[in-house]
Amino acid sequence: MASLLQGFEEVKLVKPLGKTVMTVTDNAVRFNKATAEALGFPALVKVLINDRTKQIAVTPATAKSDNAVKFSKAEGKQASSISIKDATIVAAIAPYFTLEEAPEGEIAYSSITGTPYQSDKVVIFDIADATPGTMKRRGRKKAA
């Protein structure tokens, strides 16, 4: 039997990771579900900024960590993107992005595709790769 399968390699059942994306608006920093997946769906993360290289990193944290911020639900429970609205984090990240003037009823944003380093449990976003844009406001419509 062994000789029949000589040279064969097992097919590895690892599903490819989607693109990890961070979106910055004037009041939130949003990470898509693929970012949570790349980090192993951590309940808490730390957001790090490298001013010299103009990069932002996200890495899992524990409840004992200083500066940990609420992030993901458990795997299978995290249905959508994650918004961090912590004013300190938004204020720390905002100066790196120039948000365009958005038309009435829309919000300006900047989004970046990150590079996941799964073995190190970190996703790094290069600020230079940010793409600006505007999107329609989502959520409840204000009563007329």
Backbone hydrogen bonds in HBPLUS format (Angstrom, degrees):
<---DONOR---> <-ACCEPTOR-->    atom                        ^
c    i                          cat <-CA-CA->   ^        H-A-AA   ^      H-
h    n   atom  resd res      DA  || num        DHA   H-A  angle D-A-AA Bond
n    s   type  num  typ     dist DA aas  dist angle  dist       angle   num
A0004-LEU N   A0001-MET O   3.09 MM   3  5.31 125.0  2.41 102.3 116.1     1
A0006-GLN N   A0003-SER O   3.29 MM   3  5.04 164.8  2.32  99.6 103.3     2
A0008-PHE N   A0005-LEU O   3.08 MM   3  5.50 162.5  2.11 129.4 133.1     3
A0114-GLY N   A0020-THR O   2.63 MM  94  5.21 162.8  1.66 147.8 154.2     4
A0032-ASN N   A0021-VAL O   2.99 MM  11  5.53 154.7  2.05 155.5 161.8     5
A0022-MET N   A0112-ILE O   2.89 MM  90  5.35 160.4  1.93 155.2 161.1     6
A0112-ILE N   A0022-MET O   2.84 MM  90  5.35 154.3  1.90 153.4 162.2     7
A0023-THR N   A0030-ARG O   2.70 MM   7  4.96 160.6  1.73 146.5 153.2     8
A0030-ARG N   A0023-THR O   2.70 MM   7  4.96 173.8  1.70 157.1 157.9     9
A0024-VAL N   A0110-SER O   2.75 MM  86  5.20 168.5  1.76 158.1 161.0    10
A0110-SER N   A0024-VAL O   2.96 MM  86  5.20 140.7  2.11 139.6 151.4    11
A0025-THR N   A0028-ALA O   2.93 MM   3  5.36 172.2  1.93 167.6 166.6    12
A0029-VAL N   A0084-ILE O   2.96 MM  55  5.19 158.0  2.01 141.9 149.1    13
A0084-ILE N   A0029-VAL O   2.75 MM  55  5.19 167.6  1.77 147.5 151.9    14
A0031-PHE N   A0082-ILE O   2.78 MM  51  5.18 158.4  1.82 149.3 155.8    15
A0082-ILE N   A0031-PHE O   2.73 MM  51  5.18 166.1  1.75 160.9 163.9    16
A0035-THR N   A0032-ASN O   3.02 MM   3  5.55 138.0  2.20 110.6 121.4    17
A0037-GLU N   A0033-LYS O   2.90 MM   4  6.24 156.1  1.96 152.4 160.0    18
A0038-ALA N   A0034-ALA O   2.87 MM   4  6.06 156.4  1.92 143.9 149.7    19
A0039-LEU N   A0035-THR O   3.15 MM   4  6.37 142.7  2.29 142.4 151.7    20
A0041-PHE N   A0036-ALA O   2.62 MM   5  4.67 165.3  1.64 149.7 146.6    21
A0040-GLY N   A0037-GLU O   3.01 MM   3  4.98 155.8  2.07 102.2 109.9    22
A0072-SER N   A0042-PRO O   2.88 MM  30  5.51 152.5  1.96 153.5 153.4    23
A0071-PHE N   A0043-ALA O   2.63 MM  28  5.11 160.5  1.66 144.2 139.6    24
A0061-ALA N   A0044-LEU O   2.89 MM  17  5.20 155.7  1.95 126.9 123.4    25
A0045-VAL N   A0069-VAL O   2.92 MM  24  5.46 156.6  1.97 149.2 155.2    26
A0069-VAL N   A0045-VAL O   2.81 MM  24  5.46 161.0  1.85 155.6 161.8    27
A0046-LYS N   A0059-THR O   2.79 MM  13  5.48 154.1  1.86 159.2 167.9    28
A0059-THR N   A0046-LYS O   3.11 MM  13  5.48 158.5  2.16 150.9 157.5    29
A0048-LEU N   A0057-ALA O   2.80 MM   9  5.01 170.8  1.81 150.5 153.6    30
A0057-ALA N   A0048-LEU O   2.80 MM   9  5.01 161.8  1.83 141.8 148.1    31
A0050-ASN N   A0055-GLN O   2.81 MM   5  5.18 172.3  1.81 157.9 159.3    32
A0054-LYS N   A0050-ASN O   2.82 MM   4  5.56 117.9  2.21 140.5 157.3    33
A0055-GLN N   A0050-ASN O   3.14 MM   5  5.18 154.0  2.21 134.8 142.3    34
A0127-ILE N   A0054-LYS O   3.03 MM  73  5.67 155.2  2.09 150.0 156.5    35
A0056-ILE N   A0125-PHE O   2.89 MM  69  5.12 159.7  1.93 147.3 154.2    36
A0125-PHE N   A0056-ILE O   2.70 MM  69  5.12 169.1  1.71 160.3 164.3    37
A0058-VAL N   A0123-VAL O   2.97 MM  65  5.44 149.9  2.06 148.6 158.3    38
A0123-VAL N   A0058-VAL O   3.07 MM  65  5.44 154.7  2.14 148.0 156.0    39
A0065-SER N   A0062-THR O   2.94 MM   3  5.22 150.5  2.02 107.8 117.1    40
A0077-LYS N   A0074-ALA O   2.85 MM   3  5.32 155.4  1.91 133.5 140.7    41
A0089-ILE N   A0086-ASP O   3.08 MM   3  5.51 118.8  2.47 108.9 122.7    42
A0090-VAL N   A0086-ASP O   3.00 MM   4  6.26 171.4  2.01 163.9 166.4    43
A0091-ALA N   A0087-ALA O   2.86 MM   4  5.91 159.6  1.91 144.2 150.5    44
A0092-ALA N   A0088-THR O   2.96 MM   4  6.08 139.9  2.12 137.0 147.6    45
A0092-ALA N   A0089-ILE O   3.14 MM   3  5.04 122.1  2.49  92.6 107.3    46
A0093-ILE N   A0089-ILE O   3.00 MM   4  6.19 153.6  2.07 153.6 159.7    47
A0094-ALA N   A0090-VAL O   2.84 MM   4  5.76 162.7  1.87 154.2 159.6    48
A0096-TYR N   A0093-ILE O   3.03 MM   3  5.90 160.0  2.07 131.5 137.1    49
A0097-PHE N   A0094-ALA O   2.96 MM   3  5.56 168.2  1.97 126.0 129.8    50
A0106-GLU N   A0103-PRO O   3.01 MM   3  5.61 146.6  2.13 146.4 144.9    51
A0137-ARG N   A0105-GLY O   3.18 MM  32  6.07 156.4  2.24 156.2 149.0    52
A0107-ILE N   A0135-MET O   2.79 MM  28  5.48 158.7  1.83 157.9 164.2    53
A0135-MET N   A0107-ILE O   2.92 MM  28  5.48 153.5  1.99 146.7 154.3    54
A0109-TYR N   A0133-GLY O   2.82 MM  24  5.42 160.6  1.86 152.8 151.4    55
A0133-GLY N   A0109-TYR O   2.92 MM  24  5.42 143.8  2.06 154.7 150.2    56
A0111-SER N   A0131-THR O   2.92 MM  20  5.28 164.3  1.94 137.9 140.1    57
A0131-THR N   A0111-SER O   2.76 MM  20  5.28 157.7  1.81 147.5 154.3    58
A0115-THR N   A0124-ILE O   2.78 MM   9  5.25 160.7  1.82 146.3 151.4    59
A0124-ILE N   A0115-THR O   3.01 MM   9  5.25 165.6  2.03 138.9 138.7    60
A0117-TYR N   A0122-VAL O   2.74 MM   5  5.33 164.4  1.76 175.0 178.0    61
A0120-ASP N   A0117-TYR O   3.01 MM   3  5.47 134.5  2.22 109.9 122.1    62
A0121-LYS N   A0117-TYR O   2.91 MM   4  5.94 108.0  2.45 138.3 156.5    63
A0122-VAL N   A0117-TYR O   3.25 MM   5  5.33 158.3  2.30 127.8 134.3    64
A0121-LYS N   A0118-GLN O   3.06 MM   3  4.67 149.9  2.16  93.6 102.9    65
A0129-ASP N   A0126-ASP O   2.89 MM   3  5.52 154.1  1.96 119.0 126.7    66
A0130-ALA N   A0127-ILE O   3.07 MM   3  5.46 164.8  2.09 118.9 120.6    67
